[in-house]
Amino acid sequence: MGFGQSDGYDRGPREMHKVICSDCKKECEVPFKPSGDRPVYCKDCFSKRKNENR
């Protein structure tokens, strides 16, 4: 890829979506649109759960 060409990662700021954490019930923002069929966690609860599953 030459200088100045886009590799697909330069999309600018990500669109954030307000959600309620499924664990602690705090409002937070995630960089994806939740589909509603899976729980969504704030970054604190997400990292807690990720560390518990190791």
N, C-alpha and C positions, 0 to 999 in steps of 0.2 A: 504494500500500500504506500503510495507516494505522499509527500508532504501536502497537507490541506485536504486530503480525501477522508471521507467519513467511513468509519468501520461499523456503523450501526449502534455504537454505544453513546454517541453524542446527541442525546435527545433533549437536553435541557433539564430544567427542574422536573422531578417526578410529581405526578398528581397524587395528592394525599387524600385519604378518605377517613372521615371521623367514624369511629366505632366505639362500642362499649366492650371492655375486656370481659371475656367469658369467665375469668377467674376472680379478679378483684373488683369488677364492676366500675372501674374508673373509665372516663372518656379518654381516648387516645387516638392517634392517627397512624394509619398504615399505608404503605406505598402501593397497595393493590386494592381492587374493588372486591370486597368479600362476596362470595356467592350465596352465603346464607345456609349452606348445608354442612359447614364445618365451624367449630369454635374459633374465635379470633382472640388473641392475647396481646396485651401491651408488651413493650419490650422487656420490662422487668419480669413479668410472669412467664414470657416466652423463654427467656434465658434460664429462669429457675427450672422450668419443665424440661428444657433441653439437657441441663446438667443432671437432673434426676434420672433421666433415661439412659445414662451411660453405665 
